[in-house]
Amino acid sequence: MNAKTNPVYLPKSFVVANLPHSDRAGETIWTRRANDYVLNVRANPNLGLPYASYPRLFLMWLTRQILITGQRRIELDESYHSFLAGLGLSPDGHTRRRFYDQVSRLLASTIAFGRMSGVIEQMRVAVEFELWWDPKRPYERSLFQTEIRVTAEFYLHAVQSSIPLRPDAICTLKRSSLAIDLYAWLTYRFSYLRTATAIPLCALFCQFGADYSRLRFFKRALRENLIRVLAVYPDAKVELEARHLILRPSPPSVPQ
């Protein structure tokens, strides 16, 4: 995620609602709602649900490649090391294993999204994928081309409703999936916000706070991560009050 590159993109379904922030050990179904919108992820029971920053970073990379190439078949770097470096990730053993695991979880999951009052669409990210990387030998070029063929549903979703994000902001926030989600969500909200809006913290708790047992714990995490987000998006006019998050019309994070 080099700061000098063009915007990266995240499909709208993963911005309005979110993937898990932490490991949901033993769970195979994940559901998040934001008002009338719902995101449901059904995991491969042998792998588990995708969570934390790595699936988000991979979705951004994959969506950008789709928009650049206009193709459903996406080729990845032959060297696992160079691919991770391109995302701004350290190619140490822990990162290599976790990233490979999280991408496998994501690609093996079935995702449903949409408005409860409308049509719920169901898709998988990829119809087929071949990850020939060897996490134990990251510098070696694989004998076969590592590639992903995305589904027609994901391709259309990526092309028609992706949210542009600043790669330098994502690079700074990449260690916190909550910070990434808040930045992407604020970017999306400010793209159409015209009047000041007060959002109840209990609504944000339902949307973002699945990893917190109580509202006050979520509010503390929200405050800490908002500080990080506003450091990379200083034009965002956001105020955290006792029971509400106040949003006022702000310039977009990525100029249109």
Helices and strands as residue ranges (DSSP letters): E 8-11, H 13-16, E 29-34, E 37-42, H 53-69, E 73-75, H 80-86, H 93-107, E 110-115, E 120-124, E 126-130, E 147-150, H 152-160, E 162-165, H 167-173, H 177-190, E 197-200, H 201-208, H 215-232, E 237-240, E 244-248
